[in-house]
Amino acid sequence: RLGLLLKRQDRRDEAVPFWQQMAATSFDTVEAHVELAKYYEWHQVDLDTAVQWTEQAMTLAQSWGTHRFGIVRGELEHRLARLRRKQQGLGG
């Protein structure tokens, strides 16, 4: 959870490698994917990468099965829709 500690200290750039490692090795949570999507959307203004992380989170969550996926589905779909609107220049 060093990534979250660094985020709280407003040291997000330093948190990125920890979130990337967590995303690559943890298959029971999308927390790192979401943090990376937020980071790229708001701090790097790299919407394409933010979309990629959100899509990876959706794919991972879908592998959990219907009930568990349903818990995070709304949040992920909302994030993805907002990112796509931003990509099209329609705002968030």
N, C-alpha and C positions, 0 to 999 in steps of 0.2 A: 504493500500500500504506500510505498514511497512516492509513487506518482501523485496520489491524492494529497499527500503532505506538501509536496512541491507546488501543486496547484494552489493550495491554501496560502502558500507563501508567495503567490504570484510569480512563480518560477516555472511557468509552463514549458518553456523551451527545454529545460532540463528534465521535465517529466516525460517528454515524448518518447525517449528510448524505453522507458519503463512500461508505458502504455503499449508500445509496439510489441515488446516482449510478452506482455500479458495477453495481448490479442492473439499472438502466435501460439501460445501454449495453454490458454484457458478456454475450454470448450463448453463451460457451464454458465458463462456470463458474457454479456455484451457490453459491460461497463467500460472496458478499455476502448472498444470500437466507438462508443458514443463520445467518450472524452476526446478521442482523436478527431472525430467528426466536428465536434465543437471547436476544438483548437484550430483546425484548418478553415472552418467557416469564419470564425470571429477574429482570430489572431493572425492568421496567414492570408486570409481572404483568398483562399484557394478552393473554390467551390467544387471543382472536379474531384479533388482529393477528398473533400468532405462527403461528397456523394458516394465515392468508392467505399469509404469506411462505413457509411450508413448501409449501403447495399450488402457489404460483408456481414454486418450485424444482422440484417434481415435473413440472410442465408443461414447463418449460424442458428438464429432463433427458430427458424422453420424446422431445423433438424431435431429440435427438442420434442416435437409433437404438438398437437393442437392446443391443449390446455395451457401449457407453459408458454408457447408462442403467443397465445392470446393475451397474456399478461403484458408483454412488451410491444406487441404489434402496433397498437394505436400510436404510441410515442414515436416509434421508428417511422411509421407511415407519415405522420405529421411532419417529422424532420425532413424526410425525403421530399415530400411535396413542397415544403418551404424552400428547400435548396434548389429544386428544379424551377420554381417560380423566379428565384433570384438569378439563376443561370439565364433565364429568358428575359431578364430585365424588368420583371413585373413586381419586384420588391418582395418583402417577407412579411 
